[in-house]
Amino acid sequence: MDRQLSVFDGEVDLGEALPILEGSLLDALPPISSRTVQVFLSSTFSDMAAERNALMEHVYPKLKDFCRDKYGLEFQVVDLRWGIREEAQDDHTIIETCLQEIERCKKTSIGPSFVVLMGQKYGYRPFPSKISADEFEKITSCLREAGKDVRILTTWFKKDTNVIPAVYCLQPISSLLKYYNSKDNVSLREKDRQTWDSTFHIIQNLLRDGSNLCCRKALLVHSDIEKYFISVTEYEIQKGMLEVPCPPKTCLCFTRHVRKLEDKATTLANPTAQKYIDIVAGGSALDRDAQNLLNVLKDGKIPNVLPDERNSEFFEVEWEGEGEPNEEEAYLKRLCATFYDKMKWLVIKCVMSVDSLCGNPNVTEILQHMTMCTGRSQVFRGREDVLQRIKNYLHEPQQLYPLVVYGQSGSGKTSVLAKAAYTLRQWQAGCSPVLVVRFLGTTVRCCSIRLVLGSVCWQIATVYNRCTAKIPGDYPGLVTYFNDILQVATAERPLVIFFDSLDQLAPTHRAFNLAWLPKLLPPH
C-alpha cells in the first residue's frame, strides 16, 4: 500500500514552516484543522464602552459574514468586559479567567487571536490573589521592620501548605464581609463593598511598599515585584501579544488619544474626563505611576512587537467637554472601518499561511506529531529518573549508540518520550537543537518504514538546507540516505530524533529487524 503514497510532495514556504520543522515552535503550533477565528478583545472598562458597542453592532456581523462566505470559518470575539461574573470578583479570579480565555483563543484560532483598544487609562491594578509563602513572608518581615502594621495582610491572606511550594491565598471577600454579595440587604451590601474598597487600597499599598523594601534589600528583584503594580490590561497584553512567537500574525492594536484630556480631568476636575484617565483614588490628581506604566506599554513594549503600522492604528479625538469624548460619530465610523479592514487583512494573511503549510503533506505530517508531543507532555508528571537518564545521554558528547527506552505496554513510554522531546530545548539551552519526533502507527504516513524514513529525511534535509530532490524513493536507497544525512548535524545545531512505538510499524521491508537504524551514530 505504501507505494501509492509519495515520499515527498509539494513546495513549502520555509519562512513559515522552518520553526515547525526544526521543533522550535512546540508552545505555539498552528492548529491543524481549526475552522475558527477566535479573537480576545482587551481594553479598560469605563472608557471604552462606546467603542465596544460600535464594534459589536457594526463590525462583528460583517466579519462573521466575510469569514463564513469567503473561507467557511466561524468568527468569534471574546469580550469579558461584558461578562465577568460577580463570583469572579468575590474569589479574585478575574485575571485568571481572562488569561485562560486568551490562551484558549491562541490555541483555537486559525489566525488573529488578540486585539487591544488603548486609551489614556492604564486601568484596574489588582494585587495577586496567590503569593508564594517565601515572598509573602519576606514582604511582611520588611514591613514589620519598617514599623508597619501587617495585621490586615495576615487577616486576608492565609497560608496553604497543601501545595508545594506553599502559597498565601487571598480569601474570598464574602468570607470576611458576608453581605458583599447579598441580594436581600442592599444597604449592608453597599456598606461591605465600601469596606472592601478601602481594604483593597490598604492591602495594595502595603504590598507595594513591602515589595519595594524587599527590592532595596536585594531580597527580591524587579521582575518579582512587577505583579504588584501592573494592570489587568497589561496582564492581558503580556499573555496575548508580548508572549507569542510572532505578534504581527495574530495581534492588532488601536490607540485613541483625547486631546487636552489631562487638563479637563485635573485642573477642571471634570468627572466625565476622569473616567478616561488614571486619577489617584479619592482625589483629582493624576496617577503618575499608572500613567508612566501606560506610556511604557504604548511607546515601548507594543511598538517593539508590532512595528508594522498595518497591525496598529492611532486615532486623535477632539472633545469640547460635552457628552462622552468617545461618542463622536466620525471617530467611531473610522474606528469601525479600520478595525474591519485590518482584521480582514489579518484573516486573509493567516488563512493563506495555514493553507501554505497544511497544503504540504510533509509539513502536515510533522505538525501532527509535534502537536501530539505537546499534548502528551503537558499532562505528564513524574518519571524524573527516566527523564534524567535521557538528559544525561544527550549531554554525553562521545555517545555513539542509539538510546532505547523499553517497558511493558501501558507503562508510559510514549509520554516519557514526549516529555523528553518537549523539554529538549531547555536541556540544550547552549545550542539550537533540531527535533525530529515520530509517534509510529498514529498516522497513515508513519506505519510504513519507507514513508517514515522518507518523511524524516525530507525534514532533516530541509532544515539543514540540503537538496530534497536527491532523496531516493526506493527503500534501500532511503536507508543509505538516512544514514548519510545524519552527518549534517553540528555542535551548534545538533540533531535529536525520537521514534516511539517501533512495534506499531508495518512488517513491510522487514522493519522489525532494524537494519535501517544505524548501529553507531555520527557526532552530534
VENNORJO-V392686 format. One record per helix or strand of 2 or more residues. SS is the DSSP state (H for helix, E for strand). FROM is the first residue (numbers start at 1). TO is the last residue. Records with the same first field share a line. If there is no record, write none. Layout:
SS=FROM-TO + FROM-TO
//
This chain:
H=2-4 + 14-21 + 26-28 + 49-71 + 80-82 + 86-90 + 94-108 + 133-145 + 151-156 + 173-176 + 186-216 + 222-228 + 232-242 + 247-250 + 261-266 + 273-276 + 288-305 + 309-311 + 325-327 + 329-358 + 361-378 + 384-395 + 413-427 + 444-446 + 449-463 + 468-470 + 475-488 + 502-504 + 508-513
E=36-43 + 74-78 + 114-118 + 130-132 + 157-160 + 167-170 + 251-258 + 312-317 + 434-439 + 495-500
//
